[in-house]
Amino acid sequence: MYANSLLTPGTGLIIWQAIIFLLLVILLKKLAWKPIVQSLKIREESIQEALDSAEKAKDEMAALQSDNKKLLEEARQEREVILKEARDVANNLKEEAKQDAVKQAEKMIEDAKNAINTEKQAALAEVKTQVAELSLQITEKLLRQELKDEKAQKALIEDFIKDVKVN
Amino acid sequence: MIASQFKRAILASFFIILFFVTAFSNARASSGEGEAFNASEVILHHVVDDHVWHFFDGHYGTLYLPVIVYSEQHGLEVFSSGNFYNDDHKVVPYGNYTLVDGHIHLAADPEAFVLDISISKTVLMLFINAALLIIIFMAVGKAYKKDAKKAPKGMQSLFEPIILFIRDEVAKPNIGSNYEKFLPFLLTMFFFILFGNLLGLLPGAANLTGNIAVTLVLAVFTFIVTNINGNKHYWKHIFWTPGVPLPLKFIIVPVEILGIFTKPFSLTVRLFVAITAGHIVMLALISLVFIFSSYYVGIGSTIIVLFINLIELLVAAIQAYVFTMFSALYIGLATEDHH
């Protein structure tokens, strides 16, 4: 009786179930599963994209930061170099100036020495000529004084002759 | 908060069971004071299909469903199943037909074939189930259509994890790369069974997924989908199993051919048995109350039925999952690529 109908599938129910289930698959596929599955895919992709771009932004940020650090480091080094160069240049300039001054002073001293020497030579020469002239004049005056009379002249000649005779 | 929800759930289940018990006591009363309580008849009456939907006794307690019958002799006829019952709710013949144990026969020739496509209790339950599925998932689908990238909310967030579970844990691992083609079928299958199982647990509801015709059709759908999509490896494996010595092939090949049909058969029987057995256990425990007519037994079996009911909720989900999982597995075996 009933137990029999529990285990034997009813024909009508089979027909209804087949029709309804087929309709359900078709309808739900169109109305629900397609949009749902598609949207889930889109959403998953967009989430993945967002995560990826966040990761990328983080990487870029880190790269930028390390770039900044590098730039700063480079700038510092460059400053160091420039400062050092400037200091060197200044030092060189100072040294050169000092040397120039020393050279100039030496040259001036040299020049002065030369001038003094020349002046000295000139003065000495003048003094020599002057002395010679004076000596001549004195000699002239002396000779004139000595050889005023005949006797003195004779005495002188005799003196000479005496000298010659000795020789 | 969870504790209060739990309490509320227990209370609700208790009332549901109470409702069940009262419905039963009426059923018992209707069977007549003089007659002895026949538990097996009552239980079977509740799990099989019927042309009426009996909620409670009394004039308005029974829903007479439309009968649609076709016979060669009388053609197609449509009438209310109420015609089979007289004022005392006794079965009487109507027109050319008689109703015997829920089956319609020709009055003149009980052996003749009658095609009964009535909107029976189970068919009506099928309509309700299908309508519910369409209403719910149309709404869910609309929410997705509106804005795909928006976070889910409401019903969407209730069903999204389940849909994802079917996609990622059932379809993808069992079928492989071309799983998307079969996803609509598997999702429909899963939710049809899940909703049917859960609706069947409601008091007064018909036993849809515990009906062998329903599970048979579902299994046949899987059978058709599997074999239509079976690739040449699948068929070669069946008709000329590779790697087996020739003499053994004479044994293996018939077994493989048999296997094509045992797969849907196991699907059919598994779901049918799991759901019907659950109903029978619950009904049997409730019947104990009427057999012993004792308060102690009443309290005892109510508590046990409460727990069986909770287990049935679990079984409802598990069976839906298992049916879908095996369907996916069979489809996967038939369509997988061999490299």
HADDOCK unambig.tbl for C-alpha pairs under 7 A between the chains (distance, minus, plus):
assign (segid A and resid 1 and name CA) (segid B and resid 101 and name CA) 6.08 0.50 0.50
assign (segid A and resid 2 and name CA) (segid B and resid 44 and name CA) 6.17 0.50 0.50
assign (segid A and resid 2 and name CA) (segid B and resid 45 and name CA) 6.95 0.50 0.50
assign (segid A and resid 2 and name CA) (segid B and resid 101 and name CA) 6.39 0.50 0.50
assign (segid A and resid 3 and name CA) (segid B and resid 44 and name CA) 6.70 0.50 0.50
assign (segid A and resid 5 and name CA) (segid B and resid 48 and name CA) 6.86 0.50 0.50
assign (segid A and resid 6 and name CA) (segid B and resid 48 and name CA) 5.62 0.50 0.50
assign (segid A and resid 7 and name CA) (segid B and resid 212 and name CA) 6.45 0.50 0.50
assign (segid A and resid 9 and name CA) (segid B and resid 212 and name CA) 5.43 0.50 0.50
assign (segid A and resid 9 and name CA) (segid B and resid 213 and name CA) 4.17 0.50 0.50
assign (segid A and resid 10 and name CA) (segid B and resid 213 and name CA) 6.00 0.50 0.50
assign (segid A and resid 11 and name CA) (segid B and resid 116 and name CA) 6.93 0.50 0.50
assign (segid A and resid 12 and name CA) (segid B and resid 115 and name CA) 6.93 0.50 0.50
assign (segid A and resid 12 and name CA) (segid B and resid 116 and name CA) 5.28 0.50 0.50
assign (segid A and resid 12 and name CA) (segid B and resid 117 and name CA) 4.00 0.50 0.50
assign (segid A and resid 12 and name CA) (segid B and resid 118 and name CA) 6.69 0.50 0.50
assign (segid A and resid 13 and name CA) (segid B and resid 117 and name CA) 6.91 0.50 0.50
assign (segid A and resid 13 and name CA) (segid B and resid 123 and name CA) 6.32 0.50 0.50
assign (segid A and resid 13 and name CA) (segid B and resid 213 and name CA) 6.24 0.50 0.50
assign (segid A and resid 14 and name CA) (segid B and resid 213 and name CA) 5.36 0.50 0.50
assign (segid A and resid 14 and name CA) (segid B and resid 214 and name CA) 6.47 0.50 0.50
assign (segid A and resid 14 and name CA) (segid B and resid 217 and name CA) 6.32 0.50 0.50
assign (segid A and resid 16 and name CA) (segid B and resid 123 and name CA) 6.79 0.50 0.50
assign (segid A and resid 17 and name CA) (segid B and resid 214 and name CA) 6.05 0.50 0.50
assign (segid A and resid 17 and name CA) (segid B and resid 217 and name CA) 6.66 0.50 0.50
assign (segid A and resid 18 and name CA) (segid B and resid 217 and name CA) 6.07 0.50 0.50
assign (segid A and resid 24 and name CA) (segid B and resid 130 and name CA) 6.78 0.50 0.50
assign (segid A and resid 25 and name CA) (segid B and resid 184 and name CA) 6.88 0.50 0.50
assign (segid A and resid 25 and name CA) (segid B and resid 185 and name CA) 6.04 0.50 0.50
assign (segid A and resid 25 and name CA) (segid B and resid 188 and name CA) 5.84 0.50 0.50
assign (segid A and resid 28 and name CA) (segid B and resid 134 and name CA) 6.62 0.50 0.50
assign (segid A and resid 29 and name CA) (segid B and resid 184 and name CA) 5.41 0.50 0.50
assign (segid A and resid 31 and name CA) (segid B and resid 138 and name CA) 5.67 0.50 0.50
assign (segid A and resid 31 and name CA) (segid B and resid 141 and name CA) 6.28 0.50 0.50
assign (segid A and resid 32 and name CA) (segid B and resid 137 and name CA) 5.55 0.50 0.50
assign (segid A and resid 32 and name CA) (segid B and resid 138 and name CA) 5.51 0.50 0.50
assign (segid A and resid 32 and name CA) (segid B and resid 140 and name CA) 6.97 0.50 0.50
assign (segid A and resid 32 and name CA) (segid B and resid 141 and name CA) 4.36 0.50 0.50
assign (segid A and resid 33 and name CA) (segid B and resid 184 and name CA) 5.71 0.50 0.50
assign (segid A and resid 35 and name CA) (segid B and resid 141 and name CA) 5.95 0.50 0.50
assign (segid A and resid 35 and name CA) (segid B and resid 144 and name CA) 6.43 0.50 0.50
assign (segid A and resid 35 and name CA) (segid B and resid 145 and name CA) 5.98 0.50 0.50
assign (segid A and resid 36 and name CA) (segid B and resid 141 and name CA) 5.57 0.50 0.50
assign (segid A and resid 36 and name CA) (segid B and resid 144 and name CA) 5.80 0.50 0.50
assign (segid A and resid 39 and name CA) (segid B and resid 144 and name CA) 6.07 0.50 0.50
assign (segid A and resid 39 and name CA) (segid B and resid 148 and name CA) 4.71 0.50 0.50
assign (segid A and resid 42 and name CA) (segid B and resid 148 and name CA) 6.68 0.50 0.50
assign (segid A and resid 42 and name CA) (segid B and resid 149 and name CA) 7.00 0.50 0.50
assign (segid A and resid 43 and name CA) (segid B and resid 148 and name CA) 6.16 0.50 0.50
assign (segid A and resid 43 and name CA) (segid B and resid 149 and name CA) 4.94 0.50 0.50
